[in-house]
Structure formats: structure tokens, C-alpha cells
Amino acid sequence: MQELINRQRAFFNSNETKNIDFRIQALKKLKKILEEITKLMDEAIYADFKKSSFDNFTTELALIFHDLNEAIGKVKKWAKVKSVSTNLMNMPAKSYLIPEPLGVSLVIGAWNYPYQLSLAPAIAAIAAGNTVILKPSELPANTSRVLAKMINTNFDPAFFTVVEGGIKETTELLEQKFDKIFFTGSVPVGKIVYQAAAKHLTPVTLELGGKSPAFITESCNLAISTKRLVWSKFLNAGQTCIAPDYVLVHESVKNDFLQLVKKEIESSQFAFENDNYVQIISEKNMHRLAQMIPKEKVYLGGNYDVAKRYFEPTVLTDVSFEDKVMEEEIFGPILPVITYTKLDEAIALVKKGSKPLSCYVYTSDKEIRKKILHEISFGGWLCK
């Protein structure tokens, strides 16, 4: 690991990556490789998740191509030296903002979207003029191998390389000094990454999860809201960091909401053979999800097959914040439904927990939308 990092540092210090044309050519090369091996990438992710080629394109590859096209088209503008005003103390000097790369970067990808969450930060690092060591998740082993093959056989490891492996290899990498670390994953592992980086004062970007709430208010268009909520929750079998984790539904529309959710799930026919559903990543996660379900609160679903890693879309009702399913991020196809009567009380319950990564608000009332936006802190939101 140390030798690899030394090679990347030497390459970075050669100033090659500061050349904008070098960055653009590297990004174009990556785009061309992805276009050539799309079929191989489809086969690998299907072997890991039973994810269809359609879902692989819409949830992974399309986003990667968007990032590549944007970086290729805008990196010259992003890297341009910008003249800014000079304060009185520094007069009559002239002042500039000079964008510069940090150096050797480490990208630790996540397993739930193994292509997009590995390559998106790598693309950003390359566009910014850094060298990149990419450590994909070892859990989807086939996609990890594809990433390693396509990068390591086409790029100089002193510039861009993939290191495969598990906890041992990741630990060895984190013992080294990097100039930037980007990690996508769970909060417990994020703490480990942060602690390791602190020893070297390495700047870190952590993209972690959380229990993201969805508000179903009495003023929303219930049919449209339910359709969108079901899609966003059960996409990737719920294994999405910004998936709605639980629903806060106003008591006046609870019964209608539950009936519409059931109808939407049944009409969607989520199944491997329909190419619109995926496997749970591991048997360990299967057992973790199964232990979250209070059988007496199952409104719909609740069945699973450990051997096939299939967990059917499940809806829980009459859930409270004291239930086990509310203790941690679900990261699976389980949707707890909590009823509220007063919005202030619902907001207070959300604020008792950690700040959510996302917040979903389904309402036609501008004042409700404004109130939730003002009172709850979160990473991003959707309001309909």
C-alpha cells in the first residue's frame, strides 16, 4: 500500500494531473471503456443482485455518464483562475482564486450502488486533478472484479487504480497518509474512517445514511403521493441511502393511504423475474431485516427466503418510535407507518433522532411545506 501511494504521490508531484487536457483525456478514456464493457457490467451486477440491465442503466450507468459528460464539458471553467476583489489591508495588490488539486485521494465505495457510488467520486477527483486509489466494496464481488479489471488494465496505477479486498485491505489503506478521503457507507464505519484520517489531518467527505422520514399530510394528492413513495422506497429493494425509511401519515388519511400502498405494491409485481426487484446483499442482512419485524404489526408482506436472498415488500402499521425497527436505518424493503394527529408532535419526534439524510414531504399546503423545511434539518428533500 505504501509503495502504491508513493508512486501516486510522485506522479502527482510531476504536475501531470494539473494539465487540464490530461484530465479531459482521462475522463474521455473512462467513458469509452464504460461504453465498451456495459454488457459485462450488466452481467456482473445481475450476478451480485439480480439487478436488471434496465435498472443498472437508470440507477447507475446513466448517472455516471452524466457526471463524465459534465466534467468533460466544464472542467476548464472549473479550473480557471478567477480574479476577485482585494480588501483594503492588501491594497494595491491584486487577488485571485486559484483552484488546485489536493493530491493523492482515496475513494471507498459502497455496495448498494457499486458502480455509481465508486465511480462518481473518482470522476470528481480526476476532474479536480488528483490521483485516485479506488477501494470498491467487497460484498458485490462480481462488480468489484469488473471495476478492478477495467481500471487496472487501462490506467497507469500511479494515476488511477483499484485495490480489491475486505476489512484487512481497507484497514491497511487507512493507515497511510492521503490528501483526501471520500467514503460512502454506514455511520459506524464512517467513524472508523474519520478517526484514521484524523491521525494525518486528512480532509474527509463522508456520505452516510440515516432514518429519512416521509410526511403524508391530509392535504396531499394521495394517489400520486403513494405511487411515488412506493417506487422510491422499494427501488433496489430499499437498499438506498436516501430511501424513505418510515412514513408519518396523518390519521385522517391513514386507512386510505394503507389501501393505496397495498394496491400500488401489488400492481408493481416486484420480483426478480420481472426485472424490477433485487436481492438483499447478504444472508447477514437478511437476518438483520427479519429481526426488525414485529409480526403483530405486519400489514402487508413479511415473507422472505434467506437462500434466495429475497425479502418481499413489507408494510408495518401502528408502529411507534420505541419499536426495534425504528432503532436504526432499515436499508431494506420494510416500510413502517406511524400515525400522527398534530404536525408539531410529528416534527418533534423526528428531531429527537439524528439528522436524516433526506426528507420527503407530500402536501399541497405551502405553509406545511415551509414549516417542515424551516424546522427539520436534513441533507436533501423532495416535496410534492
Secondary structure, 3 states (H helix, E strand, C coil): CHHHHHHHHHHHHCCHHHCHHHHHHHHHHHHHHHHHCHHHHHHHHHHHHCCCHHHHHHHHHHHHHHHHHHHHHHHHHHCCCEEECCCHHHCCCCEEECCCCCCEEEEECCCCCCCHHHHHHHHHHHHCCCEEEEECCCCCHHHHHHHHHHHHCCCCCCCEEECCCCHHHHHHHHCCCCCEEEEECCHHHHHHHHHHHHCCCCCEEEECCCCCEEEECCCCCHHHHHHHHHHHHHHHHHCCCCCCCEEEEEHHHHHHHHHHHHHHHHHHCCCHHHCCCCCCCCHHHHHHHHCCCCHHHEEECCCEECCCCEECCEEECCCCCCCHHHCCCCCCCEEEEEEECCHHHHHHHHHHCCCCCEEEEECCCHHHHHHHHHHCCCCEEEEC
